[in-house]
Amino acid sequence: MTASPSTVGLSSEARNLHWLLNNLVEEVPGILSVAVVSSDGLLLLSSDDSRNTAARDARSTRRTGPRGSAADLATVVSGIGSLTVGASKLMDFGPVKHTMVTMDEGSLFVMSISDGSLLGVHGSADCDMSVVAYHMALFVGRAGHVLTPELRSELRQSLETEPTGSRR
């Protein structure tokens, strides 16, 4: 496996997680973008390199809101995750496994990974929701055990410290 500019200098676990995420987007029809979000709502990993760059840049510029920021998927995933966890506690039905939101022009899927981390998928209107959910579950099964606090910290640091000029 050849390292892309976004994975240079990362541990093998972080590079594997990048590969799994990009593979999810490339292999599943209808998936437009994917984001992994930490329990505190920070973008850890995205299938869209421009989102990763913009998430770093957003710390130094003022954003106008989720639609105006490049980390919009992470923002929405974090909000939906928080809302569903609150609903689950209120209803006393146990932990949230996954959430699907369908809209006229597309779909949004949110699935728990581990320790509050979330996997968010933005799908096209014509995506097969059962196929997307199945592949998300596979991703979570493969990634959940490696998404340790150390790896989350490494991914967060890579977003904060990588120079924006290194992306193409």
Summary of the structure (lengths in Angstrom):
residues: 168
radius of gyration: 15.4
end to end distance: 18.9
largest distance: 47.9
contacts: 507
relative contact order: 0.19
helix: 47%
strand: 18%
